Amino acid sequence: MVRLHPCVVIGAGVLGAAVAAGLAGAGMRVTLLDADQPGRGTSRWSFAWVNSNDKGPRPYHDLNRAGLRAWAELAPGLDGAAWYRPVGNVELATDGAELSARVHRLTEWGYAARVIEADEAAVLEPALFYPGRGAAAAWFPAEAYLLTEPLIERLVTSATDHGATVMTGDRGRVTSLAPGRVRTAAGEVLAADEIVCCAGRWTPQLTALASPACPVPLVSWDTPGATAPGLVVRVGPVRAEGPARLIHTPRIALRPHPGGLLHLEAPDAAVDLHTPQTELRHWAGELLQRARRTVRGLDDAAVAGHQVCVRPMPADGQSVVGRLPGAEWLYVAVTHSGVTLAAHLSRLIAAELVTGAPAAELAPYRPDRFAGTAAVSISGHATGR
Ligand SMILES: Cc1cc2nc3c(=O)[nH]c(=O)nc-3n(C[C@H](O)[C@H](O)[C@H](O)COP(=O)(O)OP(=O)(O)OC[C@H]3O[C@@H](n4cnc5c(N)ncnc54)[C@H](O)[C@@H]3O)c2cc1C
């Protein structure tokens, strides 16, 4: 195979691993760096719901929708049985008008969505406690969830099978950046024609090394009260009659998780990286109770673990993908909904870097829209998936 030129990818979460696999598969000589082991950042704890359910404006909806297709296409050739779960999503709502309006908009846009009766919800997901005649419900058959740990493992293996090198720990921790040069905490300097930063929530720290004047502002995550962190709770064991699909209600979101567990999140669990453990444990117990009231199979379940994890949320909620203004030698990719988007974005990124031709689909997401923004990390609301 023809080797094009050396490329360093910083960050081996779902996005960086997919980008590394895409670039290596396209013939680039890739070095993938991570300060930790691959997949130990946000991706590890993500709800990992692949969807474009409530995402706008239309181009961003379409970008996410392309994400659904990209995973479906990738799965057969990447041992999808280990990580791809196209099980569909049942949503119960208190605001039937909002749900109907959303389903209407989504179907107009060609997205698979249908308002359903409570009876059908109970048939689609027998583990659901009957929500009551007249309850507002909808069915989103094309949505899926991914198991990010086995997925990232396979993406990294795909990259190494195509000749990529993976460096982790101090050998993978990037401490300084310059045009064509990446220095790691182990003191090594790597020469690279292309440097791609996929460092998730740590992206502003990396871009500041390259160009302090051109920040990539993320919703703040490290201060008390920050909205980017979210609580994830895993409970089990789940009996055989437990749920098989994604389920969303106004009080709880849940899906199966390996090891006989359920993965739970709640929209109102307002926690941050400073929330005391006692409060986190309280929330974990509360989410278990909510899940017990929602689905069957949790009679023997206890909290198996909880974790506060951080959404890498660009300040305007939209993906940031492209060359950093003032430091064009650094290509940046950071996004919320990164699990939904990684397969599709990685294809677009690999095509741009290999051919040099900009992808029209990425035009709304270029980092130069933040040029002149003073803060590196700003306040804002981090919602949605
Ligand atoms: C609670 C929660 C629920 C979510 N639910 C969904 C969902 O349902 N659907 C969805 O699509 N998205 C969801 N997301 C968002 C999604 O999980 C993220 O967008 C995605 O995981 C980001 O992946 P990433 O690869 O960009 O970042 P990460 O997975 O965080 O990877 C970044 C990597 O960069 C490495 N790194 C950092 N600094 C350095 C350095 N200096 N040198 C070398 N390596 C470095 C880190 O070690 C890490 O491995 C959710 C997020 C949260 C927090």
The ligand as a Gaussian input file, in Angstrom:
#p B3LYP/6-31G(d) Opt

LIG

0 1
 C      -23.379000      11.706000      30.475000
 C      -23.093000      11.705000      29.008000
 C      -23.988000      11.114000      28.132000
 C      -23.749000      11.149000      26.762000
 N      -24.628000      10.543000      25.939000
 C      -24.393000      10.520000      24.620000
 C      -25.279000       9.820000      23.763000
 O      -26.239000       9.218000      24.216000
 N      -25.013000       9.826000      22.427000
 C      -23.912000      10.484000      21.896000
 O      -23.716000      10.458000      20.693000
 N      -23.059000      11.152000      22.698000
 C      -23.266000      11.181000      24.037000
 N      -22.424000      11.831000      24.868000
 C      -21.285000      12.553000      24.274000
 C      -20.188000      11.587000      23.830000
 O      -19.988000      10.608000      24.825000
 C      -18.909000      12.361000      23.555000
 O      -19.181000      13.364000      22.578000
 C      -17.812000      11.445000      23.040000
 O      -17.614000      10.342000      23.906000
 C      -16.533000      12.237000      22.921000
 O      -15.537000      11.376000      22.417000
 P      -14.083000      11.921000      22.216000
 O      -13.314000      10.837000      21.581000
 O      -14.130000      13.243000      21.527000
 O      -13.561000      12.252000      23.708000
 P      -13.007000      11.273000      24.832000
 O      -13.691000       9.973000      24.822000
 O      -13.039000      12.049000      26.112000
 O      -11.507000      11.021000      24.393000
 C      -10.524000      12.051000      24.472000
 C       -9.194000      11.387000      24.729000
 O       -8.173000      12.390000      24.694000
 C       -7.166000      11.992000      25.613000
 N       -6.342000      13.157000      25.943000
 C       -6.701000      14.283000      26.598000
 N       -5.649000      15.115000      26.724000
 C       -4.603000      14.503000      26.139000
 C       -3.221000      14.855000      25.954000
 N       -2.693000      16.018000      26.422000
 N       -2.406000      13.993000      25.304000
 C       -2.902000      12.808000      24.819000
 N       -4.190000      12.415000      24.995000
 C       -5.021000      13.265000      25.645000
 C       -7.962000      11.459000      26.797000
 O       -7.168000      10.618000      27.607000
 C       -9.108000      10.736000      26.104000
 O       -8.861000       9.344000      25.955000
 C      -22.596000      11.795000      26.246000
 C      -21.680000      12.359000      27.131000
 C      -21.931000      12.313000      28.503000
 C      -20.933000      12.916000      29.429000

